[in-house]
Amino acid sequence: MLGLIKKDFLLIKSNSKSMIIVFIIYLMLALQGTMDVFFIVPLIGITLFISTFSYDEFNNWNSYVVTLPDGRKNVVRAKYMASIILTIILGIVSLTISVGINYIKSNNVNLDAIISSLIGAVFSSIFIISLFYPIVFKFGATNARIILFAMVFGIAAIIGVISRLVDMTSVINMINGLDNYLFVIIPIISVIILGISYLISNKIYQHKEF
Amino acid sequence: MENIIEIKNLKKRYDDKFGLGEIDITIPKGVIVGLIGENGAGKTTLIKSMLNIVKIDSGEIKIFEKDYKKDEKEIKEDIGVVLDNMFFPELLNAKDINNTMKDIYKNWDSKLYFSYLKDFNLPDDKSLKTMSKGMRKKLEIATALAHKPKLLILDEPTSGLDPVVRSEVLDIFQKFIEDEEHSIVLSTHITSDLEHIADEIIFIDNGKKVLQNSRDEIIDNFGVLKCDIDYFSKIDKQDIIAYKKTKYTYEILVNNKEQMSRKYDECVIDKITLEELMVLIIKGEKIC
C-alpha cells in the first residue's frame, strides 16, 4: 500500500508547479481578508484528489494497478490514506499560515477561533472525500466530477427549500447548543462517514472490471 | 512437466455478442506461448482473465497451481505484466516508478531495474510524457522484469518498437525462459516474432480456442497447397481446412503436409507462416 500512496504523492509533486500558483492566489486572498485561509484545505485538497483519479483514468493505470500484489482492497485503502495524509498536511500548512497572518495583522493570536476553523475545514474535506470517492470508484473520475457538482447543487437546493418551508432557527439553536461539544462530535462524525464511505468504495471496487 | 497456468472451462461474457467460451489452456514451465488472433477475438480478455483484471463468469484459473481466491498476493508477486495500452502515469519519470514499485513488490531489484534502463537507453529523470511510445514500452518491459517474476504475461509487448530494439527484447525473453522454470504468455500481431521465439501457439478466434500446438508442429504440419481451378475439384473435401480463391489459383490450407504432397504430387505445397495460417482460418472459405 505504501507504494501506491507514494505514487499519488509523486503525481501531486510533479503537478506542484500549477498548484503553487493556485496556492499563492489563495494566500493573497487570505492576506487581504477576502477569504479564510482554511478554505485552502478542502479547495486544494479536492483539486489534488480529483487530479490523481483523473491521471489514473487517463493513463490506464486502473487496469494495471489491479495486477499488482497489493490487491484491490489496498488500492482503495491507499487512496483514502493518501487523502487523509494530504488533508493533515494542508491543515498544518493552513494552521501555520493562519497563526502567522493573525500575528502580523493584530499581534494577537485567537487560537480558539483558528482551531474551530481548522476543524471545520478538515471536516469539509473529509465530507467531500466521503461523498466523492464511492462515486469515483463506481463511475470513474470524469463522470464522477459531473455527478459531484450535480449533488452539491442538489444538496444546496434541498437545504434551500427546507429552510423556506421549515423554521430553521430551532435547528440553528440546537447546533449552537452543541457548540461546546463540537470538538468531540465532529471528529466522531468524520470517522463514521469516512468509514462508511470506505466500506462502500471497497465493495464497489472489488467487482470493478477494467 | 509442471504446469505454470491451468485454465479449465473458462467462460467470460461481456454482453450477448462478445465473450470467451469454454476455454481450456495448459501452459507448462519453461516455454514461450504466443497468443494469436484478430482484433476483438478475445486475446486481451483472456489475458485480463489470467490477471484477474476481469472477473470470469465460470471455470477455473490456476497459476503456479494456486487460485486467485486464496493466494492472489503470492500469485501476483511472481507475475510481470505489460498491458496493451500504456499504463504508467505520464507525469512520473523512471525514478518515480522505481520509488513506487520498490514498496509494491517484495522482490523488487532496483539495481536490476536501472541496469535494464541502461541497456534500453532510457533516461531516468525525464517524465514519461516526453518519451516516445517505444521508449515507454521498453520501460514497461523493464518494470515487468525487475521483480524477478516467474511468469510474464504480456499483451502486445513489442508493438511500437523498432526492429533493433524488438530483437533485443526478444533476446531478453528467450533468456528469461532458459532456466526451464519461467514461462511467458504473449499476445502479438507481429506473428513473425512468434516464429522466432514461441514454443507454442494458441490461436483464439471469436472467443474460442481454435488451435493450440507447438510452433514446430504447426510450421511442419500445416501447408498451403496451391493449384489451379481445374485441379481444385479433384481435391478431397476432407483435406481442405480452408481455402482462398485468387485470380488464377486456389490457396488451400492443409494439414499433414508430407502426406498431402504425396497424395497431390502435381501441386506445390508451400511452407506456411503463422500470418497465412491466421488469415486462411479466419477469412478463408470452408467446405465442411
Interface residues (C-beta under 8 A of the other chain):
Chain A: L2 G3 L4 K6 K7 L10 L11 S14 N15 Y55 D56 N59 N60 W61 S63 Y64 V66 T67 L68 P69 D70 G71 H207 E209 F210
Chain B: K48 L51 N52 I53 V54 K55 E72 K73 K76 E77 I79 V81 L83 N85 M86 F87 F88 P89 E90 L91 L92 D96 N99 T100 M101 K102 D103 I104 Y105 K106 S127
